[in-house]
């Protein structure tokens, strides 16, 4: 039997709000928007972010909700894997993640 190559994860073109809270050792507070999301990472806009390739980042993605409940946020830790200054975007990995309520996300970010 011939071994199969791992399948590429699906990428979803979706615009979601993102809050970048840490870049390396610096606390930051940048509100960004996703361009696309996959199981391995996120491509987001960055018109003026103090970001470097390889840098560790923490960010929160706010997911859409169909009910009138509190927003669901996904807290992610990863690294900047590439940048495209001409398009004002950068890609970050998702190495660890957890779902958090809005109030607990705000406590962690500070």
C-alpha positions as CSV (number, residue, x, y, z in Angstrom):
1,X,0.0,0.0,0.0
2,X,1.3,3.5,-0.9
3,X,1.2,5.9,2.0
4,X,-1.0,8.9,1.4
5,X,0.2,12.4,1.9
6,X,-1.6,14.3,4.7
7,X,-4.5,16.3,3.3
8,X,-4.3,20.1,3.3
9,X,-6.6,21.7,5.8
10,X,-9.6,23.5,4.4
11,X,-9.2,27.3,4.4
12,X,-12.3,29.4,5.0
13,X,-12.5,32.9,3.6
14,X,-14.2,34.7,6.5
15,X,-13.9,38.2,8.0
16,X,-13.9,38.0,11.8
17,X,-12.8,40.5,14.4
18,X,-9.5,39.7,16.0
19,X,-7.8,41.4,19.0
20,X,-4.0,41.0,19.0
21,X,-3.0,41.2,22.7
22,X,0.7,40.1,22.8
23,X,3.5,40.3,20.3
24,X,6.6,38.7,21.8
25,X,7.0,40.1,25.3
26,X,5.1,43.3,24.5
27,X,1.4,43.8,25.5
28,X,-0.4,45.3,22.6
29,X,-4.0,46.1,21.9
30,X,-4.7,46.0,18.1
31,X,-8.1,45.4,16.6
32,X,-7.7,43.5,13.3
33,X,-9.8,41.4,10.9
34,X,-9.2,38.0,9.5
35,X,-9.0,37.3,5.8
36,X,-9.1,33.5,6.1
37,X,-8.9,30.8,8.8
38,X,-7.8,27.2,8.7
39,X,-7.1,24.5,11.3
40,X,-3.5,25.5,11.4
41,X,-3.6,29.3,11.3
42,X,-5.1,32.7,10.5
43,X,-4.3,35.3,7.9
44,X,-5.2,38.8,9.1
45,X,-4.8,42.4,8.2
46,X,-2.0,44.5,9.7
47,X,-1.7,48.1,8.5
48,X,0.6,49.1,11.4
49,X,1.3,46.2,13.7
50,X,4.7,45.9,15.4
51,X,5.1,42.3,14.2
52,X,8.1,40.3,13.1
53,X,8.2,36.9,11.5
54,X,8.9,34.2,14.1
55,X,7.5,36.2,16.9
56,X,5.2,34.6,19.4
57,X,1.7,36.1,19.5
58,X,-1.5,35.9,21.5
59,X,-4.8,36.8,19.9
60,X,-8.5,36.5,20.4
61,X,-10.9,35.7,17.5
62,X,-14.6,36.6,18.1
63,X,-16.8,33.9,16.6
64,X,-20.3,34.7,15.2
65,X,-23.2,33.7,17.3
66,X,-26.7,32.8,16.2
67,X,-28.3,33.5,19.6
68,X,-28.6,36.6,21.8
69,X,-25.9,35.2,24.2
70,X,-22.5,36.6,24.9
71,X,-19.9,36.4,22.1
72,X,-17.7,33.4,21.9
73,X,-14.0,34.1,21.7
74,X,-11.2,31.8,20.8
75,X,-7.9,32.6,22.6
76,X,-5.0,31.5,20.4
77,X,-1.3,31.3,20.9
78,X,1.1,30.9,18.0
79,X,3.9,32.4,15.9
80,X,4.0,34.8,13.0
81,X,4.8,32.5,10.1
82,X,4.9,35.0,7.2
83,X,4.2,38.7,6.3
84,X,3.2,40.5,3.2
85,X,3.8,44.2,3.7
86,X,2.5,45.0,0.2
87,X,-0.9,43.6,1.1
88,X,-0.7,44.6,4.8
89,X,-1.3,41.0,6.0
90,X,0.4,38.5,8.1
91,X,-0.2,34.8,8.9
92,X,0.0,33.3,12.3
93,X,-0.1,29.7,13.4
94,X,-2.6,28.2,15.9
95,X,-0.4,26.2,18.3
96,X,-2.7,26.3,21.3
97,X,-6.3,27.5,21.6
98,X,-9.2,27.6,24.1
99,X,-12.7,28.9,24.0
100,X,-13.3,31.6,26.6
101,X,-16.2,33.7,27.7
102,X,-16.0,37.4,27.0
103,X,-15.4,38.3,30.6
104,X,-12.6,35.7,31.2
105,X,-10.9,36.8,27.9
106,X,-10.8,40.4,29.1
107,X,-9.2,39.3,32.4
108,X,-6.5,37.3,30.7
109,X,-5.7,40.0,28.2
110,X,-4.8,42.5,31.0
